[in-house]
Structure formats: structure tokens, C-alpha cells
Amino acid sequence: MKKYKVTVNGTAYEITLEEISADEVKTGSAANAPAPSAGGDGENVTSPMPGNILSVNVSNGSTVKKGDVLMILEAMKMENEITSPCDGTVKALNVAKGAAVETGTVLCVIG
């Protein structure tokens, strides 16, 4: 582990980074593995960071195309578009406007 000092907008933060091997990058770890999809018949859309859901643009049964904005996630006072990774239909919508989510939370399933 290596410690670094990072300054963002005039505020200094101390961060620690862990170096991983090439094998770990290829195979991944349990902590970074995607959550299993619902019944194996869809692709999970997960939260890339902790935050709050500001808006949800889809509902169960909605047809989406790759790149469509599914919802807006507010994290660190920034609005982040959560987009569809593929074409399909929203099989499960697991969050609503105002929900607080953590990194890796399954937001919806596209099948």
C-alpha cells in the first residue's frame, strides 16, 4: 500500500492505494465482482459510487437502447448519468427517486 496526498479544490486529502497483480486484474476479486443477475436472464446495472438517486427515467417493462439514460445519480454534488449497457427491456427496477445507494448496488436489470 502506498499513501498519497491529493488536493482537490484547495482541500488536502490523504489516500491509500493498493497495488494488485495482473492476475487479480484478470480474475477480479469478490469485492469487485458484479452482483449475480436476476435468474441469469438479464444484465445488472450497478451503482458506480455511493450517492442518491435524483431521477428515474424508466419503469419495469420499459424498452431501452444501449446508452439510454436510465437514471441520474447524485454523488459529491455532481449529477451522474447511469446509462443502459445494452439494448433490452427493464426486467427489474430496484430503486426509486430519493433512494440512497452504495457502490455496487443493483439499480436495475436489463434483459
RAQUIVEN-V829268 format. One record per pair of residues at least 24 apart in sequence whose ideal C-beta (glycine too) atoms are under 10 Angstrom apart, sorted by the first residue. I is the first residue (numbers start at 0). J is the second residue. D is the distance in Angstrom with one decimal. If there is no record, write none. Layout:
i:j:d
I:J:D
I:J:D
This chain:
i:j:d
7:75:9.7
30:102:9.8
30:103:8.6
31:102:9.7
31:103:8.4
32:103:9.0
33:103:7.9
33:105:8.8
34:103:6.6
34:104:8.4
34:105:5.1
34:108:9.8
35:105:9.2
36:90:9.0
36:91:9.5
36:105:8.5
36:108:6.2
36:109:9.3
36:110:8.2
37:90:6.5
37:91:5.5
37:93:9.3
37:105:8.2
37:107:9.8
37:108:4.8
37:110:8.1
38:90:8.5
38:91:9.5
38:108:8.7
38:110:8.7
39:110:9.8
40:90:7.4
40:108:8.6
40:110:5.3
41:85:9.4
41:87:7.4
41:88:8.7
41:89:9.1
41:90:4.7
41:91:7.4
41:107:9.0
41:108:4.0
41:109:5.8
41:110:3.3
42:83:8.9
42:84:5.9
42:85:5.6
42:87:7.3
42:90:9.2
42:107:9.6
42:108:6.9
42:109:5.0
42:110:7.2
43:84:9.0
43:90:10.0
43:91:9.1
43:93:9.3
43:103:9.5
43:104:9.8
43:105:4.9
43:106:8.1
43:107:7.9
43:108:5.7
43:109:8.1
44:69:6.3
44:70:8.7
44:81:6.4
44:82:8.4
44:83:7.0
44:84:6.5
44:85:9.4
44:89:9.1
44:91:9.9
44:92:9.8
44:93:9.2
44:94:10.0
44:104:9.9
44:105:7.2
44:106:5.0
44:107:5.0
44:108:7.2
44:109:6.3
45:81:9.0
45:84:9.9
45:93:9.9
45:100:9.0
45:101:9.9
45:102:8.0
45:103:5.3
45:104:6.3
45:105:5.5
45:106:6.4
45:107:9.3
46:70:9.6
46:72:6.4
46:74:8.7
46:79:9.3
46:81:7.5
46:94:8.5
46:98:9.9
46:100:4.5
46:101:6.8
46:102:6.0
46:103:6.5
46:104:4.5
46:105:8.1
46:106:5.8
47:72:7.8
47:74:8.3
47:79:7.3
47:81:7.9
47:100:10.0
47:102:6.9
47:103:8.7
47:104:9.9
47:106:9.9
48:72:7.4
48:74:4.8
48:75:8.0
48:77:9.7
48:79:7.5
48:100:8.8
48:101:8.7
48:102:5.5
48:103:9.5
49:74:6.5
49:75:9.2
49:99:7.7
49:100:6.6
49:101:5.0
49:102:5.6
49:103:9.5
49:104:8.5
50:74:3.3
50:75:7.6
50:76:9.8
50:77:8.8
50:78:9.4
50:79:7.3
50:81:10.0
50:98:9.6
50:99:7.6
50:100:6.3
50:101:8.9
50:102:9.1
50:104:9.7
51:94:9.8
51:96:9.1
51:97:6.8
51:98:7.0
51:99:5.4
51:100:7.5
52:81:8.7
52:94:5.1
52:95:6.9
52:96:5.8
52:97:6.4
52:98:4.6
52:99:8.0
52:100:6.6
52:104:9.8
52:106:7.8
53:78:6.4
53:79:9.3
53:96:7.0
53:97:8.3
53:98:10.0
54:78:9.1
54:96:5.9
54:97:9.6
55:81:9.4
55:92:7.1
55:94:6.8
55:95:6.3
55:96:5.6
55:97:9.6
55:98:8.8
55:106:8.8
55:107:8.6
56:80:9.4
56:81:9.2
57:83:8.4
57:88:9.7
57:89:5.0
57:92:6.7
57:107:7.1
57:109:9.3
58:89:6.8
58:92:6.3
58:107:9.8
59:88:8.8
59:89:5.7
59:90:7.5
59:91:6.9
59:92:5.2
59:107:8.7
59:108:9.8
60:88:6.4
60:89:6.3
60:90:8.5
60:92:9.2
61:87:9.7
61:88:6.9
61:89:4.5
61:92:8.4
61:107:9.3
61:109:9.5
62:86:8.3
62:87:7.6
62:88:5.5
62:89:8.1
62:109:10.0
63:87:6.3
63:88:7.3
63:89:6.4
63:107:9.3
63:109:6.4
65:109:9.3
67:109:9.7
69:94:9.9
69:106:7.2
69:107:6.3
69:109:8.3
70:94:7.2
70:95:9.7
70:96:8.5
70:98:9.6
70:100:10.0
70:106:6.5
70:107:7.9
71:96:9.3
72:98:9.8
72:100:7.2
72:104:10.0
72:106:8.1
74:100:9.3
74:102:9.6
81:106:6.3
81:107:8.6
83:107:8.9
83:109:5.9
84:109:7.0
85:109:5.8
85:110:9.2
